């Protein structure tokens, strides 16, 4: 980013943000003036993301989302550097296997839930106790349309995202009125993470969408910016579907 906007006074923590959807979210928040802490597994990729976003206002904390020490470090760094953490965006996730859930290795299932659900709860607990409990804020969980209906070949991922949607509602109930908690359920977004769902057949995949294209990270970034803004001050416990209209085709042969 070549020109930084005026500071908003707000601080966000975005997990899994060295690339893809998380990076798109961080980019949208920086663009409106927030200072942002981003996390990711790879130190080099994280460093590059920080440089692109603007090291004046963004810091990176490398680690695995499910690691409790990493969660504590990320929240601690936000408090040390910026003295607050108004917003949490739980984006870090994994989907290490494609195939029928009937044949799924249960150790893989545990890994999916540990990363996609338990880590989100861990980050939410830590931001709550560090800042939000007394000062308020907002949490956005990146779920998936796979959490709203069965999806071939990504069953475990979909079940974990359904759990994240329920976690969103539970946290929204418990954290009110200080903190609003919402989820975003994207359809296929053009990222390395989702490449197996469209690579080599993007035109065919996009043809199924009423809006005629797959999503891009900035689509989700814009939604996250809305859900962490004053414009959504009366919205909590909701799941915003950002899907290019694909659910409009449900039940149509």
Secondary structure, 3 states (H helix, E strand, C coil): CCCCCCCCCCEEEECCCCCHHHHHHHHHHHHCCCEEEEEECCHHHHHHHHHHHCCCCEEEEECCCCCHHHHHHHHHHHHHHHCCCCEEEECCCCCCCCECHHHCCHHHHHHHHHHHHHHHHHHHHHHHHHHHHHHCEEEEEECCHHHCCCCCCEHHHHHHHHHHHHHHHHHHHHHCCCEEEEEEEECCECCCCCHHHCCCCHHHHHHCCCCCCCECHHHHHHHHHHHCCHHHCCCCCCEEEECCCHHHHCCCC
